[in-house]
Amino acid sequence: MKIAPSILSADFANLAHDVAIVEQAGVEYLHIDIMDGHFVENLTFGANVVKALRKHSKLVFDCHLMVETPEKYIAELAMAGADLIGVHIEATPHIHRVLSQIKEAGVKAEVVINPGTPLTALMEILPLVDQVLVMTVDPGFGGQAFIESTVSKVARLAQLKQEAGLDFEIEVDGGINAETIEQVAKAGATVAVAGSYIFNASDPVEQIKLLKQGAKG
């Protein structure tokens, strides 16, 4: 299980410092939530923050777009140093086009699905993606409680992946801690985003250790 600390819960005044702490702790990804205040109410980072952090980290930059018209953001994020760009299937009527655009920019493509959206919406595009992000909370804010019903959704997605012979990563985001990571790992998730559980603790490194232990059951 790969761990992806979310900088949504980091200290915005000391992002490079917080990123260095989790990188030294041995995580694989850095999750960067990009919100426009329209698709979700919150407003966060843009490509300028991705570019600034890129100079300070070798982690996989996992950029999660929670925006309207996501196609407008892709070229700039790719140039800024994103390694993977995730787009909500609910955010665009042209998801195939947007995922293709991400690939053409030389970046790995991810499709994101909200808790209330059925997996059937993804069937035609699964062969295109490098990662599927199953939201385990409703998007927009950190620190929310884990939605238990999403575990079965992860399990169904893992089964679809196996049956189709595909090799995309399955990422989960929202309410992840040492207990819930065990549930999603058993269901088939391969990447776990954790924000407040890591950065709101007095010892983020210890929290990462607990997550890794939890993922192993």
Secondary structure, DSSP 4 states (H G I P E B T S, - for coil): -EEEEBGGGS-GGGHHHHHHHHHHTT--EEEEEEEBSSSSS-B---HHHHHHHHTT--SEEEEEEE-SSGGGTHHHHHHHT-SEEEEEGGG-S-HHHHHHHHHHTTSEEEEEE-TTS-GGGGTTTGGG-SEEEEESS-TT-SSPPP-TTHHHHHHHHHHHHHHHT---EEEEESS--TTHHHHHHHHT--EEEESHHHHTSS-HHHHHHHHHHHHT-
